[in-house]
Amino acid sequence: MNPREQINFTKPVCVPFLIATWILTILISILPDVLFVELTGHIPAWLFWAKIGLLSLLLFLGLFWEIIRPLWQYFIVFLVLYLSQWAFGWIGNTPQWRSWFGSSVFTTSMLGNQLLKLGPALILVIAMWIMKRRWNDMYLTIGKLDASAGPVSWLGIDNKVSWKNLGWISALCISGGTLAFLVIAGHPSLSAFTQLPPLLPAILIFAVTNAFSEEMSFRAPQLATLQEAIGPFQAILLTATYFGIAHYYGVPYGMIGVVMSGVLGWFLGKSMYETKGFFWPWFIHFMQDVMIFSFMALGAIAAGGR
């Protein structure tokens, strides 16, 4: 990566437009859902449709109001994502689906879960192809694996580091940090790990699909449609915030999970932008998911800590 192509931290952006983009993204994230659950114990049925209505209104206004037109594709991404998630969620609640995948057995239940996540991700791929028509423009290519990494002083990354080395190092470090969280939160017995070898093929497959689904649902489309509107630095930061909030009831979970996932989301977004591709963020995510699914397979941890 040419140094002149590195993330521009000082690119001027209209402040009111930037603030409005942040507020709208927070409103359509799961933060309102989390607040309702924590304060009232349930999510009102109207909340989902309120988000769909807001997105639809913004798309309509974008036809006439030039100031928000740069976010038009960004709103489409969320509308497609949420409607497809709703449709696959309906499928997941049908008696037939529950009879197939409603078992408490890890491989069976996780297979059903991954199919329900993969469906919306593939629909987003189609939607992005219709809008962009080039795989490079939607980050759905391997990318330049040895691109230069933009310097980050607090991580000890200088302008001489390439993703060819940083990708492997960060994958190991992030997986190690996740492993530490899982051990502390799940505290499994050593004897439990003897059950793991037969489950490893399924764990690896689920890690592959989950990393793809989440990168395609939470990062690549948002980054590809947002970076021109508010600049790459803010786009990476905003998608990282959205990704972090989405993990409040995930693994890792709670406020620790939000912070950990947010920082991870920023790093993965940075790698996606700098390499102009999908491979390194997917691979780093995959390595982390191997750890998470291993502990879930042992029953040592569950989404949301439940």
matplotlib code that plots the C-alpha trace (Angstrom):
import matplotlib.pyplot as plt

x = [0.0, 1.4, 1.8, -0.3, -3.2, -3.1, -6.1, -6.5, -7.1, -7.6, -9.9, -12.4, -16.0, -19.1, -19.6, -23.4, -23.5, -21.0, -22.9, -26.2, -24.7, -23.4, -26.8, -28.7, -26.4, -26.7, -30.5, -30.7, -28.1, -29.2, -28.5, -32.2, -33.0, -30.4, -31.8, -35.3, -34.2, -32.1, -34.8, -38.1, -37.1, -38.4, -38.1, -41.3, -42.6, -42.8, -39.0, -37.9, -40.5, -39.6, -36.0, -37.3, -39.6, -36.7, -34.5, -37.3, -38.0, -34.3, -34.2, -37.2, -35.8, -32.6, -34.4, -35.2, -32.7, -29.2, -27.4, -28.2, -27.9, -24.3, -25.7, -28.3, -26.4, -25.5, -29.2, -30.0, -27.4, -29.1, -32.6, -31.5, -29.7, -32.5, -35.3, -33.3, -32.5, -36.2, -37.1, -34.5, -35.5, -39.1, -37.8, -35.8, -39.0, -41.0, -41.8, -40.1, -36.8, -37.0, -37.5, -34.3, -32.1, -33.7, -31.5, -29.2, -26.4, -23.8, -23.2, -26.9, -27.9, -24.9, -25.5, -29.0, -27.6, -25.0, -27.4, -29.7, -26.7, -25.3, -28.5, -28.6, -24.9, -25.3, -28.3, -26.1, -23.5, -26.1, -27.4, -23.8, -23.1, -26.2, -25.0, -21.3, -20.8, -17.2, -15.8, -13.0, -15.5, -17.3, -14.1, -15.0, -11.6, -8.5, -6.9, -3.2, -2.0, 1.4, 0.1, 1.7, -0.1, -0.9, 1.2, -0.5, 1.9, -0.1, 0.0, 3.7, 2.9, 5.2, 5.1, 7.5, 5.2, 3.3, 0.1, 1.9, 3.5, 1.0, -1.9, -0.4, 0.9, -2.4, -4.4, -2.4, -2.5, -6.2, -6.9, -4.8, -6.6, -10.0, -8.7, -7.8, -11.4, -13.0, -10.9, -11.7, -15.4, -16.0, -13.4, -13.7, -12.0, -8.9, -10.7, -13.4, -10.9, -10.6, -14.1, -12.9, -11.0, -14.1, -15.8, -12.9, -14.0, -17.4, -15.8, -13.5, -16.4, -18.6, -15.7, -15.2, -18.9, -19.4, -16.4, -17.6, -21.2, -20.2, -17.7, -20.2, -23.0, -21.2, -18.2, -17.6, -20.9, -21.0, -17.4, -17.7, -20.8, -19.8, -16.1, -16.8, -19.5, -17.6, -14.0, -12.3, -11.2, -14.8, -16.2, -13.9, -14.6, -18.4, -18.5, -16.4, -18.8, -21.8, -19.9, -19.1, -22.7, -23.9, -21.9, -23.5, -25.4, -22.7, -19.4, -17.6, -20.6, -21.6, -19.7, -16.4, -17.6, -18.7, -15.3, -13.3, -15.4, -15.3, -11.5, -11.4, -13.9, -11.7, -8.6, -10.4, -11.9, -8.4, -7.0, -9.9, -9.4, -5.6, -5.4, -8.5, -9.8, -11.5, -8.8, -7.1, -10.2, -11.8, -8.8, -8.3, -12.0, -11.9, -9.0, -10.9, -14.1, -12.2, -11.5, -15.1, -16.8, -14.4, -15.6, -19.2, -18.9, -17.7, -20.6, -18.2, -19.7, -22.8, -23.8, -24.6, -23.1, -26.3]
y = [0.0, 3.4, 5.6, 8.3, 5.8, 5.2, 6.2, 10.0, 11.1, 14.7, 14.5, 17.3, 16.1, 18.2, 18.0, 18.1, 15.4, 13.3, 13.6, 12.7, 9.6, 8.5, 9.1, 7.3, 4.3, 4.1, 4.3, 1.4, -0.7, -3.1, -0.5, 0.4, -3.3, -3.7, -0.7, -2.1, -5.5, -4.2, -1.6, -3.4, -7.1, -7.3, -5.8, -4.2, -5.6, -2.2, -1.5, -3.6, -2.0, 1.5, 0.9, -0.4, 2.6, 5.0, 3.4, 3.5, 7.2, 8.1, 6.3, 8.2, 11.5, 10.7, 10.9, 14.6, 15.8, 15.9, 16.3, 12.7, 11.1, 10.0, 7.6, 6.1, 2.8, 2.7, 2.8, 0.1, -2.2, -2.0, -2.4, -5.5, -6.9, -6.4, -7.6, -10.7, -11.4, -11.0, -13.5, -16.1, -15.5, -16.4, -19.6, -20.4, -20.3, -22.6, -26.1, -27.8, -25.9, -26.5, -30.2, -30.3, -28.0, -27.5, -30.1, -29.1, -31.0, -28.5, -29.6, -29.7, -26.4, -24.6, -25.8, -24.4, -21.1, -20.8, -21.4, -18.7, -16.3, -17.3, -16.6, -12.9, -12.6, -14.1, -11.9, -8.9, -10.1, -10.1, -6.6, -5.2, -6.7, -5.0, -1.6, -1.9, -4.4, -4.8, -7.3, -4.8, -2.1, -4.4, -5.8, -9.3, -10.2, -11.6, -8.2, -7.2, -9.5, -7.8, -4.2, -1.8, -1.3, 2.2, 3.2, 2.9, 4.1, 2.7, -0.8, -0.5, -0.6, 1.6, 2.4, -0.4, -3.2, -5.1, -7.1, -10.2, -10.3, -8.3, -10.5, -13.7, -11.9, -10.2, -13.4, -15.2, -12.3, -11.7, -15.4, -15.6, -12.7, -14.3, -17.5, -15.7, -14.3, -17.6, -19.4, -16.8, -16.6, -20.3, -21.9, -25.4, -28.4, -29.8, -33.1, -31.4, -30.8, -34.5, -34.2, -31.7, -33.6, -35.3, -31.9, -30.1, -30.6, -29.1, -26.3, -25.3, -25.4, -23.2, -20.8, -20.5, -19.7, -17.5, -15.3, -14.9, -14.1, -11.6, -9.8, -9.7, -8.5, -6.1, -4.7, -5.0, -3.6, -0.8, 0.2, 0.0, 2.3, 4.7, 5.5, 8.0, 9.8, 10.4, 9.3, 6.0, 6.9, 7.7, 4.8, 2.3, 3.8, 3.8, 0.2, -0.8, 0.8, -0.9, -4.3, -3.8, -3.0, -6.0, -8.3, -7.1, -10.5, -12.4, -13.9, -12.1, -10.4, -7.5, -4.2, -6.1, -7.8, -4.5, -2.9, -6.0, -6.5, -2.8, -2.6, -5.8, -4.3, -1.3, -3.4, -5.6, -2.6, -1.1, -4.3, -4.5, -0.9, -1.1, -4.4, -3.6, -7.1, -9.6, -12.2, -10.8, -9.6, -12.9, -15.0, -13.1, -13.5, -17.2, -17.8, -16.1, -18.0, -21.3, -20.5, -19.4, -22.3, -24.7, -23.5, -23.4, -27.0, -28.0, -26.1, -23.9, -20.6, -19.4, -16.3, -13.5, -15.5, -17.4]
z = [0.0, -1.0, 2.1, 0.3, 0.3, 4.0, 6.1, 6.1, 9.7, 8.7, 5.7, 6.2, 6.7, 7.2, 11.0, 11.1, 8.3, 10.3, 13.5, 11.8, 10.3, 13.7, 15.3, 12.6, 12.8, 16.5, 16.3, 13.8, 15.7, 18.5, 21.2, 21.5, 21.8, 24.5, 26.4, 26.3, 27.4, 30.3, 31.4, 30.7, 30.2, 26.6, 23.1, 21.9, 18.6, 17.0, 17.4, 14.4, 12.1, 13.4, 12.2, 8.8, 8.6, 9.4, 6.8, 4.2, 5.0, 4.6, 1.2, 0.1, 1.3, -0.5, -3.8, -3.2, -0.5, -2.0, 1.3, 2.4, -1.1, -0.4, 2.2, -0.1, -0.6, 3.1, 4.0, 1.3, 2.9, 6.3, 4.8, 2.9, 6.0, 8.4, 6.1, 5.2, 8.8, 9.7, 6.9, 8.0, 11.6, 10.6, 8.9, 12.1, 14.1, 12.0, 13.5, 10.6, 11.1, 14.9, 14.3, 12.2, 14.2, 17.6, 19.3, 22.1, 20.4, 19.4, 15.8, 15.0, 16.7, 15.4, 11.8, 11.9, 13.4, 10.7, 7.9, 9.2, 9.3, 5.9, 4.1, 4.8, 4.1, 0.6, -0.1, 0.8, -1.6, -4.4, -3.3, -3.3, -6.7, -8.1, -6.6, -7.2, -10.1, -9.1, -6.5, -5.6, -4.8, -2.3, -0.7, -1.8, -3.1, -1.4, -1.6, -1.5, 1.3, 1.6, 1.6, 4.0, 7.3, 8.3, 11.4, 14.8, 17.5, 20.5, 18.9, 18.0, 14.3, 12.2, 8.5, 7.7, 8.7, 6.0, 6.4, 5.2, 8.7, 10.7, 9.6, 11.1, 14.2, 14.9, 14.3, 17.0, 19.4, 19.1, 19.3, 22.4, 24.0, 23.2, 24.7, 27.9, 28.1, 27.5, 30.1, 32.7, 31.8, 31.2, 33.5, 31.9, 33.5, 31.8, 31.3, 29.2, 26.5, 25.8, 24.2, 21.7, 19.0, 17.4, 17.2, 15.6, 11.9, 12.7, 14.7, 11.8, 9.3, 11.5, 12.1, 8.3, 7.7, 10.7, 9.9, 6.4, 7.4, 10.0, 7.8, 5.0, 7.3, 9.7, 7.8, 4.1, 2.8, 5.4, 4.8, 1.0, 1.0, 3.8, 3.2, 0.3, 2.3, 5.6, 4.8, 5.6, 9.2, 10.3, 8.3, 10.0, 13.4, 12.9, 11.5, 14.5, 16.9, 15.2, 15.3, 19.0, 20.0, 18.1, 20.4, 23.7, 23.7, 21.8, 22.6, 24.2, 25.8, 28.0, 28.1, 28.0, 24.8, 23.3, 23.9, 22.8, 19.7, 18.9, 19.0, 17.0, 14.5, 14.1, 13.5, 11.0, 9.2, 9.0, 7.5, 5.0, 3.9, 3.7, 1.8, -0.3, 0.3, 2.5, 3.4, 6.5, 8.3, 7.5, 8.6, 11.9, 12.6, 11.7, 14.1, 16.9, 16.1, 16.4, 20.0, 20.7, 19.1, 20.8, 24.2, 23.0, 21.9, 25.4, 26.9, 28.8, 27.4, 25.6, 23.8, 26.2, 29.0, 29.5]

ax = plt.figure().add_subplot(projection="3d")
ax.plot(x, y, z, "-o")
ax.set_aspect("equal")
plt.show()
